[in-house]
């Protein structure tokens, strides 16, 4: 059985990192999003990052709004 070819693009530039996520970009422009807690990794076209980020921010806003209602 042969292993699938890996496309080595070169060293990644770190865009952001914390205890939950690591975001890097390789020289070909692909953005790599690694979720640290469960090992999930996504490869995104660079133009997908803004839409994904906005969606996550909207979800966070809603979760925080619900938590404020529950606490008060």
N, C-alpha and C positions, 0 to 999 in steps of 0.2 A: 504494500500500500504506500503510495506516495503522499507526502504532505502537500497541502496547497501552497502555492507561491505567495510569498509575502512581499509586498511592495515597500521597500526601504526608501523612505523619502529623505532621510537625514535627521539631524538633531531637531528636537521640538523646542519651541519657544513657549515657556509657561506664561499663560495669560492670567490665571487666577488659581488659588489653591487655599483650602482650609481643611478642617477635620472631616468634612463631608464630601467634598468634591475637588477634583483637579481638572483644569481646563488647559489644554495645550494646542498649539498649532504647528503643523509640520510645514516645511518649505513649499509643498505643493498647494497649500491653502486649506487643506482639510483640518477642521477643528475636532479635537478629541476630547470628549467629556467622560471622565471616569468618576463613577459614584463609588466612593471609598468603602462604605459600609457593606455593600453586597457584591462588589466586584463587577457591576454592570458597566460596560463601556460603550459609548456611542461615537460613531464617526459622522460628522456633519459637514455638509458643504458650508462654506463660510457665510453664505447669505441666509442660512437657516438659523444661525445663532440668535439674531435679534428677535425673530418670531418666537422661538423656543423660550428665550429669556422673558419676553413680555408675558407669555402664557403662564410661566411659573410665578412671575410677580403678581399677576391677577389672582392666581390660586392662593398665594400667600396672603394677599390682602383680604380675601374672603375668609380664610381660616382665622386670621387675626381678628376680624370683625366679629365672627361667631364667638371666639374666645372672650372678647370684651363683653359681649352680651351675657354670656354664661357667668362670668366673674361678677358682673354688676348686678 
